[in-house]
Amino acid sequence: MRRILAVDDDKDILEILQFILEDSGYEVETLADGHFLFDRIKKNHPDLIILDIMLGNMDGRELCRNVKAKKETHNIPVILLSASHAVTDTRKQNGNPDDFIAKPFDINVLLSSIEKHLTAA
C-alpha cells in the first residue's frame, strides 16, 4: 500500500484528506506542523507528501525546497496546497514541488495528481 504524508495546520483539512485518501486505498499519515517533517519522513518513508504552503509560522515552500535538496528525500514527490499563493510563484522557486493544487481543491484533481506522481515515482 502506498504511503502519503499530509501536512497542514488546519485539522479539518487533514481529516478530509485522511478520509478521502484512505477511502482511495492509501495509507495516510498526518502532521499538523512542519517542525517534525523530516523525523516523520525518516520514520514512515512516505511515497508522496502533500504539503500546505501556509503552516502557521512555517513556509511550506521552504520545507519543499529542503525535501528536494536532501539526497535521502529528493525523489519523494511533493504536492503543494495553498489558498493564497499563485501557481506561477511556486513553480519559479528552487526545489520545485512536483505539483501545485489551489484550495479549495477538487477531490478528483487531487487524486489524479497523486496517482500521476506515484506512477512516475
Secondary structure, 3 states (H helix, E strand, C coil): CCEEEEECCCHHHHHHHHHHHHHCCCEEEEECCHHHHHHHHHHHCCCEEEEECEECCEEHHHHHHHHHHCCCCCCCCEEEEECCCCHHHHHCCCCCCCEEEECCCCHHHHHHHHHHHHHHC
